[in-house]
């Protein structure tokens, strides 16, 4: 046995690194999405910028949609899910290979 983790081939380290990297990417992606969601306490005025109470219309003001924040951090979340799935598949393959 080497160290306290027991005999681990180089591929098991890849599994651990991919799993940790995937979880970190997921956490950062979800935190970015959560930070970008619209604040329910800020109300739009009568066509003015958010938080204003201007009467009239503002031609360049578009209120954000309720689901627009889902796109923020999406590439990180997708990469994180992929890294975790690849780590799980490699771990499963290594476990099956060790059984035979």
C-alpha positions in Angstrom: 0.0 0.0 0.0 1.2 3.5 -0.8 0.2 6.2 1.6 -3.1 6.2 3.5 -5.3 6.0 0.4 -4.2 2.5 -0.5 -3.1 1.4 -4.0 -4.5 3.8 -6.5 -3.7 3.8 -10.1 -3.3 7.0 -12.1 -6.8 6.7 -13.4 -8.4 7.0 -9.9 -6.7 10.3 -9.5 -8.3 11.4 -12.7 -11.7 10.4 -11.3 -11.1 12.4 -8.1 -9.9 15.5 -9.9 -12.8 15.4 -12.4 -15.3 15.0 -9.6 -13.9 17.8 -7.5 -13.6 20.1 -10.6 -17.1 19.3 -11.7 -18.6 20.1 -8.3 -16.7 23.4 -8.2 -17.9 24.3 -11.6 -21.5 23.5 -10.6 -21.3 25.6 -7.5 -19.8 28.6 -9.3 -22.4 28.3 -12.1 -25.3 28.1 -9.6 -24.0 31.0 -7.6 -23.7 33.1 -10.7 -27.2 32.2 -11.7 -28.5 33.0 -8.3 -26.8 36.4 -8.2 -28.2 37.3 -11.6 -31.9 36.7 -10.7 -34.1 39.7 -10.6 -34.7 41.3 -7.3 -38.3 41.1 -6.3 -38.1 44.2 -4.1 -37.2 46.6 -7.0 -40.3 47.5 -8.9 -40.4 49.1 -12.3 -42.1 52.4 -12.7 -44.5 53.4 -15.4 -42.1 52.6 -18.2 -39.0 54.1 -16.6 -35.9 52.3 -15.4 -36.3 49.7 -12.6 -36.9 51.3 -9.3 -38.2 54.6 -10.7 -41.7 55.9 -10.5 -41.5 58.1 -13.6 -44.7 58.5 -15.4 -44.5 58.0 -19.1 -42.7 55.7 -21.4 -39.0 55.0 -21.7 -38.2 53.7 -25.2 -34.9 51.9 -24.3 -36.2 50.2 -21.1 -37.0 46.5 -21.4 -37.9 44.7 -18.2 -36.0 41.5 -17.7 -37.9 38.3 -18.1 -38.5 36.0 -15.1 -36.3 33.3 -16.6 -33.5 35.4 -18.2 -31.1 34.6 -15.2 -31.2 30.9 -16.1 -28.7 31.6 -18.9 -26.1 33.1 -16.6 -23.6 30.5 -15.6 -25.1 27.9 -17.9 -21.8 27.0 -19.6 -20.2 26.4 -16.1 -23.1 24.3 -15.0 -23.0 22.2 -18.2 -19.2 21.7 -17.9 -19.6 20.7 -14.2 -22.3 18.1 -15.0 -20.2 16.7 -17.8 -17.1 16.5 -15.6 -19.1 14.7 -12.8 -20.6 12.3 -15.4 -17.2 11.5 -16.9 -15.8 10.9 -13.5 -18.6 8.5 -12.6 -18.2 6.6 -15.9 -14.5 6.3 -15.5 -14.9 5.2 -11.9 -17.5 2.6 -12.9 -15.2 1.3 -15.6 -12.3 1.0 -13.2 -14.5 -0.7 -10.6 -15.7 -3.3 -13.2 -12.2 -3.8 -14.5 -10.9 -4.5 -11.0 -13.6 -7.1 -10.4 -12.4 -9.2 -13.3 
